[in-house]
Amino acid sequence: MVYLFLDADDYLLSRRIAGLKAARKHRPDVVLCRWSVAGLNGHQVLEAMRQDSELNLTPFILLTDATERFATGGASPSHTRRAMELGADDCLVSPFTHVEISNTIAARINRQVATNDLYMTALRNSAEKINRLAHYDSLTDLPNYRLLHQRLSQAITTAHSSQQTLAFLSISLDRLRLVNTVMGYPAGDELLKAAARRLHACIPTGATLARLTANQFAIVLPNLERNQQARETAENLMDALSRPFSLPGQEVFVTTSIGIAFLLHQSEDIYTLLRQADAALEYAKKQKSNHAQTYRSDMPVVFSDQITMETWLRYALERDEFEVYYQPQLNLAAGKIEGSEALIRWHHPEHGYISPAKFIPLAEDTGLIVEIGKWVLETACAQAKRWISMNRGIRYISINLSSVQFNQSDLIDQIKNTLANSGLLPSELELEITETALMQDAESAISTLGELKALGIRLAIDDFGTGYSSLSYLKQLPIDTLKIDNCFVRGANEDPKNQAILQSTIELAHRLDLQVVAEGVETPDEQALLSQYQCDYLQGFWVGKPMAAADFEAQMM
C-alpha cells in the first residue's frame, strides 16, 4: 500500500519545481494533505489533483485543526464543507489519533478497491456485449458473417489436414419481402426468428448455422463421410420451413431455396466456396419453388476480379481505351459491301484485349453502358458519314442499343443530337435491339420504336429466334430488318432442322416486308445455302472479320 503525505508548502515547492511529478511517480493509493496557510492551502492542492488526469480519482484526505477551520472568522465549518465540495474523500480535524488516521485510510482504500472492482466488472460486461454484437446477429442470436467466416476457415483447415470434405449451404427465405410488405417488418422479424429456430433444430452436431443477410442463412457441415449427407440435410431444412408459420393474425408459408457447394480439393479457398454456393442458390431461386441445388462447374460464379474490372471500366472511356471495330455486311444479291455493324473493343494498356463478353454485361449491370453506348453511337455515326461521303458503296451503319440504353428517357433526344452533329441522315442509321430488350416493357418499346421510325431511322431485331420470338409482337413492331442468330446459320448445310428454320424465317420476313441479315456466315457453303433461300444480307467471318476503321477503309478501296 502506498500513500503520500503532503505539506502545502512542500506541494507548492513541488509545483514550482516539477509539478505533480512525485505523485505521478509513486501513484499512491491515498493522499493525506495537511492544511497550511503558507503559500498554498489544502483546497488548492485538492483542486490541482482533481484537474490532473492521472490523479483525479486518487482518494484525498484533508488533515486540519479547529484553528485552521475558523481562520477566516466564520462561525460554521465552511472550511471542511468546501473541501468536500472540491472532491475530498474525508476530512480529519485534530486532535486525532494514529488509529483514526489508519481507519480513515483503510476505509478510503476499501471503497476505492470496491469501486475498481465494480468498474472492472462493468468493463468486462461491456466487452462481452461488444464481442457478441460483433459476432452474433442481434435478431436471431445466430452467428453473423464474421463468426461464420472464422468457423468456416477453421473447418477448411481441418478438412485439408484430415483429407475430409465439408459442405457449405446458402439458404434463402424467398417470400420474406412479401411478408414485410404486407404484414410489416415486426411480422417479418418474427418469421425470421421462428425460421432460425427450425433451421437450428435440423442441423447435425458440429455444424454451424449463421445469418448472412436479411433473408439469407448459411450452414457449414464439416467432416462429411459422404456428400449425400448435405443433400439430406437440405431436404430436412426445406421440409421444416415448408410448414406454416403462425404470425399475429395470419398464418403464412415460405418457399426455400438452397445452394450447396463442397470443398473438393485443397486449392479451393473460402471465397471460392461462398461464391459457388451463391451461384447454386441463384439457380435454385429460378425454379420458383422449394429447391436445393448443388454447384456445377457450368454455373456462373462472380469472382473478385470483376470488381477490379469494374474499376478499370469506369476509367476506360476517359482514358480512350475503347475503339470501334466495323464488321462488313454483304448485299447478297448485289454482291457488294453496303454497310457494317459497329462493335466496341477494349484494349487495356496493361492487361491487353478484354472480351466484350466479359465487360458488356458488367457495363449493363453497373449502368456504365449508357455513357459507353453514347460514345459508340457518336463515334460510329461520324465515321459512317465520312465513308458515305467517299462514295465507295457504303450506305448505312448498324449500331447496337442495349436494353439499358433503349429504356433511357432521353434516348430520342440523344439520337437526334448525334445525327445533327455528325451530319448522318436518319435513313443511313440502323439501330439493332434484341428481342429480350423489347419485351421488358412491350408497350413502351413499341412507342419508342415508333418515335425512332418517325425520324426515318432503320430498325432491326438482333439475334432473332433466341429470345421471345413472339409473332404477335412481331406484327406490331415498326421494324425493317430481322437479324438471324448465328446458332441457326453455323453448320446449317448438315442440319435439316436449321435449314427449315432459316428458310421459314426468311420467307416469313419477306412476307412481312422485312429484310433479313444472316449472322455468323463462315463458309462458302453457308453463303450458297443462304443465297438459295434468298437471304438479303450476310455478316460473318466469310464476309469479313470485325476490323479497325483504317482496315475497313482499306478493304473498301
C-alpha positions as CSV (number, residue, x, y, z in Angstrom):
1,M,0.0,0.0,0.0
2,V,1.4,3.4,-0.9
3,Y,0.2,6.7,0.5
4,L,1.6,10.1,0.1
5,F,1.7,12.8,2.8
6,L,1.9,16.4,1.6
7,D,2.5,19.7,3.4
8,A,1.1,22.5,1.4
9,D,4.4,24.3,1.5
10,D,6.1,21.2,0.1
11,Y,3.5,20.9,-2.5
12,L,3.9,24.5,-3.6
13,L,7.6,23.8,-3.9
14,S,6.9,20.7,-5.9
15,R,4.6,22.6,-8.3
16,R,7.3,25.2,-8.8
17,I,10.0,22.6,-9.4
18,A,8.3,19.6,-11.0
19,G,4.5,19.9,-10.7
20,L,2.8,16.7,-9.8
21,K,5.8,14.5,-10.8
22,A,6.2,13.0,-7.4
23,A,2.6,12.0,-7.1
24,R,2.5,10.6,-10.6
25,K,5.7,8.7,-10.0
26,H,4.6,7.0,-6.8
27,R,0.9,6.5,-7.8
28,P,-0.3,6.5,-4.2
29,D,-3.4,4.6,-3.1
30,V,-4.3,7.6,-1.0
31,V,-3.1,11.1,-0.4
32,L,-3.1,12.8,3.1
33,C,-2.7,16.5,2.9
34,R,-2.1,18.9,5.9
35,W,-3.8,22.3,5.7
36,S,-1.4,25.2,5.7
37,V,-1.8,29.0,5.0
38,A,1.9,29.4,4.0
39,G,1.7,30.0,0.2
40,L,-0.9,27.3,-0.6
41,N,-3.8,25.7,1.3
42,G,-5.3,22.2,1.2
43,H,-8.1,23.4,-1.1
44,Q,-5.6,24.5,-3.7
45,V,-3.7,21.2,-3.5
46,L,-7.0,19.3,-3.9
47,E,-8.1,21.4,-6.9
48,A,-4.7,20.7,-8.6
49,M,-5.1,17.0,-8.1
50,R,-8.7,16.8,-9.3
51,Q,-7.6,18.6,-12.5
52,D,-4.9,16.1,-13.2
53,S,-6.0,13.2,-15.4
54,E,-3.7,10.7,-13.7
55,L,-4.6,11.7,-10.1
56,N,-8.1,12.9,-10.2
57,L,-9.6,9.6,-8.9
58,T,-7.0,9.1,-6.1
59,P,-8.6,9.3,-2.6
60,F,-7.8,12.5,-0.8
61,I,-7.9,13.1,3.0
62,L,-7.5,16.6,4.3
63,L,-5.9,17.0,7.8
64,T,-6.8,20.2,9.6
65,D,-7.5,21.6,13.1
66,A,-10.0,23.9,14.7
67,T,-7.8,26.9,14.4
68,E,-7.4,26.4,10.6
69,R,-11.1,25.8,10.2
70,F,-12.1,29.1,11.7
71,A,-9.1,31.1,10.5
72,T,-11.3,33.2,8.3
73,G,-13.5,34.1,11.3
74,G,-16.5,32.1,10.1
75,A,-18.9,30.6,12.6
76,S,-19.7,27.5,10.6
77,P,-17.5,24.6,9.3
78,S,-17.4,26.0,5.8
79,H,-13.7,25.1,5.5
80,T,-14.5,21.4,5.7
81,R,-17.6,21.6,3.6
82,R,-15.6,23.4,0.8
83,A,-13.1,20.6,0.8
84,M,-15.8,18.0,0.4
85,E,-17.3,20.1,-2.5
86,L,-14.0,20.1,-4.2
87,G,-13.8,16.3,-4.1
88,A,-12.1,15.4,-0.8
89,D,-12.9,11.9,0.3
90,D,-12.7,12.7,4.0
91,C,-11.5,15.4,6.5
92,L,-10.0,14.8,9.9
93,V,-10.0,17.6,12.4
94,S,-7.4,17.5,15.2
95,P,-7.0,16.3,17.7
96,F,-7.0,12.8,16.1
97,T,-5.1,9.6,16.9
98,H,-3.0,7.3,14.7
99,V,-5.8,4.7,14.9
100,E,-8.3,7.2,13.5
101,I,-5.9,8.1,10.6
102,S,-5.3,4.4,9.9
103,N,-9.1,3.6,9.9
104,T,-9.8,6.5,7.7
105,I,-7.1,5.5,5.2
106,A,-8.4,1.9,5.2
107,A,-11.9,3.0,4.6
108,R,-10.9,5.1,1.7
109,I,-8.8,2.4,0.2
110,N,-11.5,-0.3,0.6
111,R,-14.0,2.0,-1.1
112,Q,-11.6,2.6,-3.9
113,V,-11.0,-1.2,-4.3
114,A,-14.8,-1.8,-4.4
115,T,-15.2,1.0,-7.0
116,N,-12.4,-0.5,-9.1
117,D,-13.9,-4.0,-8.9
118,L,-17.3,-2.6,-9.9
119,Y,-15.7,-0.7,-12.8
120,M,-13.8,-3.8,-14.0
121,T,-17.0,-5.9,-13.8
122,A,-18.9,-3.3,-15.9
123,L,-15.9,-3.2,-18.3
124,R,-15.9,-6.9,-18.7
125,N,-19.7,-7.0,-19.3
126,S,-19.4,-4.2,-21.9
127,A,-16.6,-6.1,-23.6
128,E,-18.7,-9.2,-23.7
129,K,-21.6,-7.3,-25.1
130,I,-19.4,-5.7,-27.8
131,N,-17.9,-9.0,-28.7
132,R,-21.4,-10.6,-29.0
133,L,-22.6,-7.7,-31.2
134,A,-19.5,-8.2,-33.3
135,H,-20.1,-11.9,-33.8
136,Y,-23.8,-12.6,-33.4
137,D,-26.9,-11.4,-35.2
138,S,-29.0,-9.3,-32.8
139,L,-32.4,-10.6,-34.1
140,T,-31.9,-14.3,-34.3
141,D,-28.9,-14.6,-31.9
142,L,-27.1,-16.7,-34.6
143,P,-23.5,-16.3,-35.6
144,N,-23.1,-13.5,-38.1
145,Y,-20.9,-13.4,-41.2
146,R,-17.8,-12.5,-39.2
147,L,-18.1,-15.5,-36.9
148,L,-19.2,-17.8,-39.7
149,H,-16.1,-16.8,-41.7
150,Q,-13.9,-17.8,-38.7
151,R,-15.5,-21.1,-38.2
152,L,-15.5,-21.9,-41.9
153,S,-11.8,-21.1,-42.1
154,Q,-11.1,-23.4,-39.2
155,A,-13.3,-26.2,-40.8
156,I,-11.5,-25.8,-44.1
157,T,-8.1,-26.1,-42.4
158,T,-9.2,-29.2,-40.5
159,A,-10.6,-30.7,-43.7
160,H,-7.4,-30.2,-45.6
161,S,-5.3,-31.7,-42.8
162,S,-7.6,-34.7,-42.3
163,Q,-8.4,-35.3,-46.0
164,Q,-12.1,-34.9,-45.3
165,T,-14.6,-32.7,-47.1
166,L,-17.2,-30.3,-45.9
167,A,-20.3,-28.7,-47.4
168,F,-21.5,-25.1,-47.3
169,L,-25.2,-24.4,-47.7
170,S,-26.6,-21.0,-48.6
171,I,-30.3,-20.7,-47.7
172,S,-32.8,-18.1,-48.8
173,L,-36.3,-17.5,-47.5
174,D,-37.8,-16.3,-50.8
175,R,-41.1,-14.8,-49.5
176,L,-39.8,-12.7,-46.6
177,R,-40.1,-9.4,-48.7
178,L,-43.8,-10.1,-49.3
179,V,-44.4,-10.7,-45.6
180,N,-42.5,-7.4,-44.7
181,T,-44.6,-5.5,-47.3
182,V,-48.0,-6.9,-46.4
183,M,-47.7,-7.5,-42.7
184,G,-45.0,-5.2,-41.7
185,Y,-41.3,-5.6,-40.5
186,P,-42.2,-6.8,-37.0
187,A,-44.0,-9.8,-38.5
188,G,-41.0,-10.4,-40.8
189,D,-38.8,-10.3,-37.8
190,E,-41.0,-12.9,-36.0
191,L,-40.8,-15.1,-39.1
192,L,-37.0,-14.9,-39.2
193,K,-36.7,-15.8,-35.6
194,A,-39.1,-18.8,-36.0
195,A,-37.2,-19.9,-39.1
196,A,-33.9,-19.7,-37.3
197,R,-35.2,-22.0,-34.6
198,R,-36.4,-24.5,-37.1
199,L,-33.2,-24.5,-39.0
200,H,-31.2,-24.9,-35.8
201,A,-33.2,-28.0,-34.9
202,C,-32.3,-29.6,-38.2
203,I,-28.6,-29.3,-38.3
204,P,-26.3,-32.1,-37.0
205,T,-23.9,-31.8,-34.1
206,G,-20.8,-29.8,-35.0
207,A,-22.5,-27.8,-37.8
208,T,-22.6,-24.0,-37.7
209,L,-25.8,-22.1,-38.6
210,A,-25.4,-18.4,-39.3
211,R,-27.5,-15.5,-40.6
212,L,-25.8,-13.7,-43.5
213,T,-28.3,-11.1,-44.8
214,A,-31.9,-10.1,-44.3
215,N,-33.4,-13.3,-45.7
216,Q,-30.3,-15.5,-46.1
217,F,-28.8,-18.1,-43.8
218,A,-25.8,-20.3,-44.1
219,I,-24.7,-23.7,-42.7
220,V,-21.3,-25.3,-42.5
221,L,-21.4,-29.1,-42.5
222,P,-17.9,-30.3,-41.6
223,N,-16.5,-33.8,-41.5
224,L,-18.8,-35.3,-44.1
225,E,-18.4,-39.0,-44.6
226,R,-20.4,-38.8,-47.9
227,N,-21.7,-35.9,-49.9
228,Q,-25.3,-37.2,-49.8
229,Q,-25.4,-36.0,-46.2
230,A,-25.6,-32.4,-47.4
231,R,-28.5,-33.2,-49.7
232,E,-30.3,-35.0,-46.8
233,T,-29.8,-32.0,-44.5
234,A,-31.0,-29.6,-47.2
235,E,-34.2,-31.7,-47.6
236,N,-34.8,-31.7,-43.9
237,L,-34.4,-27.9,-43.8
238,M,-36.9,-27.4,-46.7
239,D,-39.3,-29.8,-45.0
240,A,-39.1,-27.9,-41.7
241,L,-39.6,-24.5,-43.4
242,S,-42.4,-25.7,-45.6
243,R,-44.8,-26.0,-42.6
244,P,-46.9,-22.9,-41.9
245,F,-45.7,-20.1,-39.6
246,S,-48.2,-18.6,-37.2
247,L,-47.8,-14.9,-37.2
248,P,-50.0,-12.4,-35.4
249,G,-53.4,-12.5,-37.2
250,Q,-52.1,-14.6,-40.1
251,E,-50.7,-18.0,-41.0
252,V,-48.1,-17.8,-43.7
253,F,-46.0,-20.1,-45.8
254,V,-42.5,-19.5,-47.3
255,T,-40.5,-21.2,-50.0
256,T,-36.9,-22.0,-49.6
257,S,-34.0,-22.1,-52.0
258,I,-30.7,-23.7,-51.1
259,G,-27.4,-23.7,-52.8
260,I,-24.8,-26.3,-51.9
261,A,-21.1,-26.3,-52.5
262,F,-18.4,-28.8,-51.5
263,L,-14.8,-28.4,-50.6
264,L,-13.4,-30.8,-53.1
265,H,-9.6,-30.2,-53.1
266,Q,-7.1,-28.1,-51.3
267,S,-6.8,-25.4,-53.9
268,E,-10.2,-24.1,-53.1
269,D,-10.4,-21.2,-50.7
270,I,-13.2,-19.9,-48.5
271,Y,-14.3,-17.2,-51.0
272,T,-14.5,-19.7,-53.9
273,L,-16.7,-21.9,-51.8
274,L,-19.0,-19.0,-50.9
275,R,-19.3,-17.9,-54.5
276,Q,-20.0,-21.4,-55.7
277,A,-22.8,-21.8,-53.1
278,D,-24.3,-18.5,-54.1
279,A,-24.2,-19.5,-57.8
280,A,-26.0,-22.7,-56.9
281,L,-28.5,-20.6,-54.8
282,E,-29.3,-18.3,-57.8
283,Y,-30.0,-21.4,-59.9
284,A,-32.3,-22.8,-57.2
285,K,-34.2,-19.5,-56.9
286,K,-35.1,-19.6,-60.6
287,Q,-37.0,-22.8,-60.0
288,K,-39.7,-20.8,-58.2
289,S,-40.3,-23.4,-55.6
290,N,-38.6,-25.3,-52.7
291,H,-35.4,-26.4,-54.4
292,A,-31.9,-27.4,-53.4
293,Q,-29.2,-27.2,-56.0
294,T,-25.6,-28.5,-55.9
295,Y,-23.0,-26.3,-57.6
296,R,-21.9,-27.4,-61.1
297,S,-18.9,-26.1,-63.0
298,D,-21.1,-24.6,-65.7
299,M,-22.8,-22.2,-63.3
300,P,-21.7,-18.6,-63.5
301,V,-19.6,-17.6,-60.5
302,V,-18.8,-13.9,-59.6
303,F,-15.1,-13.6,-58.9
304,S,-13.3,-10.8,-57.2
305,D,-11.6,-9.8,-60.5
306,Q,-15.0,-8.5,-61.7
307,I,-14.7,-5.8,-59.1
308,T,-11.3,-4.9,-60.4
309,M,-12.6,-4.9,-63.9
310,E,-15.4,-2.5,-62.9
311,T,-12.8,-0.1,-61.6
312,W,-10.9,-0.3,-64.9
313,L,-14.2,0.1,-66.8
314,R,-15.0,3.3,-65.0
315,Y,-11.8,4.9,-66.3
316,A,-11.6,3.3,-69.7
317,L,-13.8,5.9,-71.5
318,E,-11.9,8.9,-70.2
319,R,-8.6,7.3,-71.0
320,D,-9.5,6.5,-74.6
321,E,-9.1,2.7,-74.2
322,F,-12.1,1.9,-76.3
323,E,-12.2,1.5,-80.1
324,V,-15.0,0.9,-82.5
325,Y,-14.5,-2.0,-84.9
326,Y,-16.6,-2.5,-88.0
327,Q,-17.8,-5.8,-89.4
328,P,-18.9,-5.6,-93.1
329,Q,-22.4,-6.6,-94.3
330,L,-22.7,-8.1,-97.7
331,N,-25.7,-7.4,-100.0
332,L,-26.1,-10.9,-101.3
333,A,-28.0,-10.0,-104.5
334,A,-25.7,-7.1,-105.4
335,G,-22.5,-9.0,-104.3
336,K,-21.0,-6.0,-102.6
337,I,-20.5,-4.5,-99.1
338,E,-23.1,-1.9,-98.4
339,G,-22.9,-1.5,-94.6
340,S,-21.3,-2.5,-91.4
341,E,-22.1,-3.2,-87.8
342,A,-20.3,-1.1,-85.2
343,L,-18.7,-3.2,-82.4
344,I,-16.9,-1.9,-79.4
345,R,-13.5,-3.2,-78.5
346,W,-11.5,-2.6,-75.3
347,H,-7.7,-2.7,-75.1
348,H,-6.4,-2.2,-71.5
349,P,-2.9,-0.6,-71.5
350,E,-1.6,-3.2,-69.0
351,H,-3.9,-6.3,-69.5
352,G,-4.4,-6.2,-73.2
353,Y,-7.6,-7.1,-75.1
354,I,-10.6,-7.7,-72.9
355,S,-13.5,-9.7,-74.5
356,P,-16.8,-7.9,-74.9
357,A,-18.5,-11.0,-73.5
358,K,-16.8,-10.1,-70.2
359,F,-17.2,-6.3,-70.0
360,I,-20.5,-5.6,-71.8
361,P,-22.7,-7.5,-69.2
362,L,-20.7,-5.7,-66.4
363,A,-21.3,-2.4,-68.1
364,E,-25.0,-3.1,-68.3
365,D,-25.2,-4.2,-64.7
366,T,-23.4,-1.1,-63.5
367,G,-25.2,1.4,-65.8
368,L,-21.8,2.3,-67.4
369,I,-23.3,1.1,-70.7
370,V,-25.2,4.4,-71.1
371,E,-22.1,6.6,-71.5
372,I,-20.2,3.9,-73.4
373,G,-23.1,3.3,-75.7
374,K,-23.4,7.1,-76.3
375,W,-19.7,7.2,-77.2
376,V,-20.1,4.3,-79.7
377,L,-23.1,6.0,-81.3
378,E,-21.3,9.3,-81.8
379,T,-18.1,7.7,-83.0
380,A,-19.7,5.3,-85.4
381,C,-22.1,7.9,-86.9
382,A,-19.2,10.3,-87.5
383,Q,-17.2,7.5,-89.2
384,A,-20.1,6.4,-91.3
385,K,-20.7,9.9,-92.6
386,R,-17.1,10.1,-93.7
387,W,-17.3,6.7,-95.6
388,I,-20.6,7.6,-97.2
389,S,-19.1,10.9,-98.3
390,M,-16.3,9.0,-100.0
391,N,-18.9,7.4,-102.3
392,R,-17.4,3.9,-102.0
393,G,-20.6,2.0,-101.8
394,I,-21.3,2.2,-98.0
395,R,-24.9,3.2,-97.5
396,Y,-25.5,2.8,-93.7
397,I,-24.1,2.0,-90.3
398,S,-25.7,-0.5,-87.9
399,I,-25.3,0.1,-84.2
400,N,-26.5,-1.9,-81.2
401,L,-28.6,-0.5,-78.4
402,S,-28.5,-2.3,-75.1
403,S,-31.7,-2.8,-73.1
404,V,-30.4,-0.2,-70.6
405,Q,-29.8,2.4,-73.3
406,F,-33.1,1.6,-75.0
407,N,-35.0,2.4,-71.8
408,Q,-33.3,5.7,-71.2
409,S,-35.8,8.6,-71.2
410,D,-33.6,10.9,-73.2
411,L,-32.8,8.3,-76.0
412,I,-34.7,10.1,-78.7
413,D,-33.0,13.5,-78.0
414,Q,-29.6,11.8,-77.8
415,I,-30.0,10.2,-81.2
416,K,-31.3,13.5,-82.7
417,N,-28.3,15.4,-81.4
418,T,-25.9,12.7,-82.7
419,L,-27.4,12.8,-86.2
420,A,-27.3,16.6,-86.2
421,N,-23.7,16.7,-85.0
422,S,-22.4,14.0,-87.4
423,G,-24.4,15.1,-90.4
424,L,-25.6,11.5,-90.9
425,L,-29.1,11.1,-92.4
426,P,-31.6,9.1,-90.4
427,S,-32.0,6.7,-93.2
428,E,-28.3,6.0,-93.1
429,L,-28.5,4.8,-89.4
430,E,-29.8,1.4,-88.4
431,L,-30.3,0.6,-84.7
432,E,-30.3,-3.0,-83.5
433,I,-32.3,-4.0,-80.5
434,T,-32.6,-7.6,-79.0
435,E,-36.0,-9.3,-78.6
436,T,-35.3,-9.5,-74.8
437,A,-34.9,-5.7,-74.5
438,L,-38.1,-5.1,-76.5
439,M,-40.2,-7.5,-74.4
440,Q,-39.2,-6.0,-71.0
441,D,-41.9,-3.4,-71.5
442,A,-43.5,-4.2,-74.8
443,E,-46.0,-1.3,-74.8
444,S,-43.3,1.3,-74.1
445,A,-40.9,-0.4,-76.6
446,I,-43.5,-0.1,-79.4
447,S,-43.9,3.6,-78.6
448,T,-40.1,4.2,-78.6
449,L,-39.7,2.3,-81.8
450,G,-42.5,4.4,-83.3
451,E,-40.7,7.6,-82.5
452,L,-37.4,6.3,-84.0
453,K,-39.2,5.1,-87.1
454,A,-40.9,8.5,-87.4
455,L,-37.4,10.1,-87.6
456,G,-36.6,7.8,-90.6
457,I,-34.2,5.5,-88.8
458,R,-34.0,1.9,-89.8
459,L,-34.7,-0.6,-87.1
460,A,-33.5,-4.2,-86.7
461,I,-34.3,-7.1,-84.3
462,D,-31.0,-8.6,-83.3
463,D,-30.4,-12.3,-82.5
464,F,-33.9,-13.2,-83.8
465,G,-35.0,-16.6,-82.7
466,T,-33.1,-16.7,-79.4
467,G,-35.5,-14.5,-77.3
468,Y,-39.2,-14.3,-77.1
469,S,-39.8,-14.7,-80.9
470,S,-43.4,-13.7,-80.4
471,L,-45.2,-13.4,-83.8
472,S,-48.0,-11.4,-82.1
473,Y,-45.4,-8.7,-81.2
474,L,-43.5,-9.0,-84.5
475,K,-46.5,-7.8,-86.5
476,Q,-46.9,-4.8,-84.2
477,L,-43.2,-3.7,-84.2
478,P,-42.3,-1.0,-86.7
479,I,-39.1,-2.7,-87.8
480,D,-37.2,-3.1,-91.1
481,T,-34.8,-6.0,-90.6
482,L,-34.5,-9.3,-88.8
483,K,-31.0,-10.5,-87.9
484,I,-31.0,-14.3,-87.7
485,D,-28.8,-15.5,-84.9
486,N,-25.6,-17.4,-85.9
487,C,-26.7,-20.5,-84.0
488,F,-29.1,-21.2,-86.8
489,V,-26.5,-20.5,-89.5
490,R,-23.5,-22.3,-88.3
491,G,-23.3,-25.8,-89.8
492,A,-26.8,-25.4,-91.4
493,N,-25.7,-27.3,-94.5
494,E,-25.6,-30.5,-92.4
495,D,-28.6,-29.7,-90.2
496,P,-32.0,-30.1,-91.8
497,K,-33.7,-28.5,-88.8
498,N,-31.6,-25.4,-89.1
499,Q,-32.3,-25.3,-92.8
500,A,-36.0,-25.4,-92.2
501,I,-35.8,-22.6,-89.6
502,L,-33.7,-20.5,-91.9
503,Q,-35.9,-20.9,-94.9
504,S,-39.1,-20.4,-93.0
505,T,-37.8,-17.3,-91.2
506,I,-36.6,-15.7,-94.4
507,E,-39.9,-16.4,-96.2
508,L,-41.8,-15.1,-93.2
509,A,-39.8,-11.9,-93.1
510,H,-40.2,-11.2,-96.8
511,R,-44.0,-11.7,-96.5
512,L,-43.9,-9.1,-93.7
513,D,-41.9,-6.8,-96.0
514,L,-38.8,-7.1,-93.9
515,Q,-35.2,-7.7,-94.9
516,V,-33.0,-10.4,-93.4
517,V,-29.4,-10.4,-92.2
518,A,-27.8,-13.8,-91.5
519,E,-25.1,-13.6,-88.9
520,G,-22.2,-15.9,-88.4
521,V,-21.6,-16.9,-92.0
522,E,-18.2,-18.6,-92.1
523,T,-18.1,-20.9,-95.2
524,P,-18.9,-20.6,-98.9
525,D,-21.4,-23.4,-98.5
526,E,-23.3,-21.4,-95.9
527,Q,-23.3,-18.5,-98.3
528,A,-24.6,-20.6,-101.1
529,L,-27.4,-22.1,-99.0
530,L,-28.5,-18.6,-97.8
531,S,-28.4,-17.4,-101.4
532,Q,-30.7,-20.2,-102.3
533,Y,-33.1,-19.1,-99.6
534,Q,-32.8,-15.5,-101.0
535,C,-31.4,-14.0,-97.8
536,D,-30.8,-10.3,-98.2
537,Y,-27.5,-9.7,-96.3
538,L,-24.7,-11.8,-94.9
539,Q,-22.4,-11.0,-92.0
540,G,-19.7,-13.2,-90.6
541,F,-16.0,-14.1,-90.9
542,W,-16.6,-15.3,-94.5
543,V,-17.6,-11.8,-95.4
544,G,-15.1,-10.1,-93.1
545,K,-14.0,-10.0,-89.5
546,P,-14.6,-7.0,-87.3
547,M,-11.7,-4.6,-88.0
548,A,-10.4,-1.2,-87.1
549,A,-11.7,1.8,-89.1
550,A,-8.5,2.1,-91.1
551,D,-8.5,-1.6,-92.1
552,F,-12.2,-1.4,-93.1
553,E,-11.5,1.6,-95.2
554,A,-8.5,-0.1,-96.9
555,Q,-10.7,-3.0,-97.8
556,M,-13.3,-0.7,-99.3
557,M,-10.7,0.9,-101.5
